[in-house]
Amino acid sequence: MEKRNVYLDYSATTPVKDEVLEKMIPYFTQNFGNPSSLYTIGQESKQAIAEAREQVAALIGAEPREIFFTSSGTEADNWAVIEGAESRLKRGNHVISSKIEHHALLHSLEYLEKRGYSVTRLDVDGDGFVSPDALESAITDRTTLISVMYANNEIGTIQPIAEIAGIAKRHGILFHTDAVQALGNLRIDVRALGVDMLSVSAHKIYGPKGIGALYVRKGVLLPSHMHGGAQENKKRAGTENLAGIVGFGKAAELAMRDLDAHVERVGALRDYFVGRVREAIPDVRINGSLERRLPGNANITFEYIEGEALLLLLDLDGISVSTGSACSSASLTPSHVLTALGVPVEMIHGSLRFTIGDFTAKEDIDYTVESLVKNVEKLRSISSVSREKGWHANGDVQ
Amino acid sequence: MQMAMYNDKVIAHFTNPHNVGELLDPDGEGTYGSPVCGDMMKISIRVENEVIVDAKFKTFGCGSAIASSSVATDMIIGKSIDEALEITNQDVLDELGGLPPIKTHCSVLADHAIRSAIYDYAKRSGRYYAGLEGFDPNADEDDQDHGCDMEEK
């Protein structure tokens, strides 16, 4: 097979689209004015930010004044959860979230715990969904904040956010969702969802890295977490990432325009990929429900082999993917998401995440399947475990 | 540049490992690690006149675990049992030209699996080796640097 470069890690990040980059470039060199400055080029920058704010707001059905630009989705999550909880400390110190959140959320929750908060992390079922009933049962009279991610970064499952937000509202509890993965993949309408706060990021929708945003519904109290100038309606100080914001705006405009076509095309490629893998390779399992899932996501365990080894062999063939294996993580711990799903640990080690995007071609999928067939077979021929022998080389547990 | 975290020798042994397989009627065999921990190596040896004349391995594990297994089996073939027992994790690491720090636990696997196979050989043949003194093939000294604390055994 002729070598290709195939990028299948769109959930990690996306390339910046040409139209986005073209729109950004002048804001580094000519239109570089500080948006806080009163002279013309400053005011032009201010105007560019206002336009981008409208574009991002439109993508999620918000009003522009409800959008606050941040440095990242992570910053938006930290801000929402930490300040959201801290500013309601008089009413209570209990926060509810789930076990499959992004580390931006999980580590913010740990931070709150160190400061004396109590945190409930809800289980998910074997398909990767939070139960709204279990969530409602976890509410106490001390609960002030609920945060459940919209779509999961590893398995792509989409949570029943409108239902969960409704529960939070009935109990008068602040509700936040991390929609970083959902953005551009689902038609998001913050009004219909009924969420109070929602985090997004540009680099998952073909925009630049280093720029995110937090939606804060008007009327919701959220104190500033960055102190300084009067930027972002005095809510988030710091000279704006002008080119980044402009790029985010353009990416949002394109995502809004192309959403249906994107979902249909990427979803069809994903289904084709999963079908071909199942057909061509024995002993594979799909992790997480294939219903209510992001269109481009496939998370697959290849039994009897380890994921980092497979990732490296795919890399040698020019294919970029990620794995839930402990061996690939700095902490040497297996994916917390697959663990929460109840996937056996040995099968987490053999899991790969493939995320398909706008620049993926059918030929890329065919090439990837071909490479997978070859490399899975190779690693299985080296492996000390197999279908015949089971998961223990001698049939005995060490 | 690809697989930048590994040197060329590691990549060569990972992509074309030596001595893969299982010996028929081996004189000794040993297994170390577990799939739950992310890697498990099985090794079988043939011994003639106290010299390891052949060795084969099968490994479930990451790239560096497979490369360590390949290099370790290369290292013991042609060595006497006593010489093979002197091989340390550091020797395997040095032979590989080093691994990223987070991956060094993978070479521990090979060292322990070799000892387990020799232990099995000693048991079968009724021989005694000073180098096996205090060795317990079932000990899991590997746990602490393995990210395996959540393991259910």
HADDOCK unambig.tbl for C-alpha pairs under 7 A between the chains (distance, minus, plus):
assign (segid A and resid 305 and name CA) (segid B and resid 60 and name CA) 5.76 0.50 0.50
assign (segid A and resid 305 and name CA) (segid B and resid 61 and name CA) 6.77 0.50 0.50
assign (segid A and resid 306 and name CA) (segid B and resid 38 and name CA) 6.91 0.50 0.50
assign (segid A and resid 306 and name CA) (segid B and resid 60 and name CA) 6.40 0.50 0.50
assign (segid A and resid 306 and name CA) (segid B and resid 61 and name CA) 5.13 0.50 0.50
assign (segid A and resid 306 and name CA) (segid B and resid 62 and name CA) 5.70 0.50 0.50
assign (segid A and resid 308 and name CA) (segid B and resid 62 and name CA) 5.31 0.50 0.50
assign (segid A and resid 308 and name CA) (segid B and resid 63 and name CA) 6.74 0.50 0.50
assign (segid A and resid 309 and name CA) (segid B and resid 61 and name CA) 6.95 0.50 0.50
assign (segid A and resid 309 and name CA) (segid B and resid 62 and name CA) 4.48 0.50 0.50
assign (segid A and resid 309 and name CA) (segid B and resid 63 and name CA) 4.58 0.50 0.50
assign (segid A and resid 312 and name CA) (segid B and resid 3 and name CA) 6.72 0.50 0.50
assign (segid A and resid 316 and name CA) (segid B and resid 2 and name CA) 6.77 0.50 0.50
assign (segid A and resid 327 and name CA) (segid B and resid 38 and name CA) 6.92 0.50 0.50
assign (segid A and resid 327 and name CA) (segid B and resid 62 and name CA) 6.61 0.50 0.50
assign (segid A and resid 332 and name CA) (segid B and resid 146 and name CA) 6.75 0.50 0.50
assign (segid A and resid 332 and name CA) (segid B and resid 147 and name CA) 4.72 0.50 0.50
assign (segid A and resid 333 and name CA) (segid B and resid 147 and name CA) 5.20 0.50 0.50
assign (segid A and resid 345 and name CA) (segid B and resid 36 and name CA) 5.43 0.50 0.50
assign (segid A and resid 346 and name CA) (segid B and resid 35 and name CA) 5.07 0.50 0.50
assign (segid A and resid 346 and name CA) (segid B and resid 36 and name CA) 4.46 0.50 0.50
assign (segid A and resid 346 and name CA) (segid B and resid 38 and name CA) 6.53 0.50 0.50
assign (segid A and resid 349 and name CA) (segid B and resid 38 and name CA) 6.01 0.50 0.50
assign (segid A and resid 382 and name CA) (segid B and resid 20 and name CA) 6.17 0.50 0.50
assign (segid A and resid 382 and name CA) (segid B and resid 58 and name CA) 5.23 0.50 0.50
assign (segid A and resid 382 and name CA) (segid B and resid 59 and name CA) 5.90 0.50 0.50
assign (segid A and resid 383 and name CA) (segid B and resid 58 and name CA) 5.16 0.50 0.50
assign (segid A and resid 383 and name CA) (segid B and resid 59 and name CA) 4.54 0.50 0.50
assign (segid A and resid 383 and name CA) (segid B and resid 60 and name CA) 4.37 0.50 0.50
assign (segid A and resid 384 and name CA) (segid B and resid 40 and name CA) 6.75 0.50 0.50
assign (segid A and resid 384 and name CA) (segid B and resid 41 and name CA) 6.33 0.50 0.50
assign (segid A and resid 384 and name CA) (segid B and resid 42 and name CA) 6.08 0.50 0.50
assign (segid A and resid 384 and name CA) (segid B and resid 58 and name CA) 4.52 0.50 0.50
assign (segid A and resid 384 and name CA) (segid B and resid 59 and name CA) 4.73 0.50 0.50
assign (segid A and resid 384 and name CA) (segid B and resid 60 and name CA) 5.25 0.50 0.50
assign (segid A and resid 385 and name CA) (segid B and resid 60 and name CA) 6.52 0.50 0.50
assign (segid A and resid 391 and name CA) (segid B and resid 35 and name CA) 6.95 0.50 0.50
assign (segid A and resid 398 and name CA) (segid B and resid 34 and name CA) 6.92 0.50 0.50
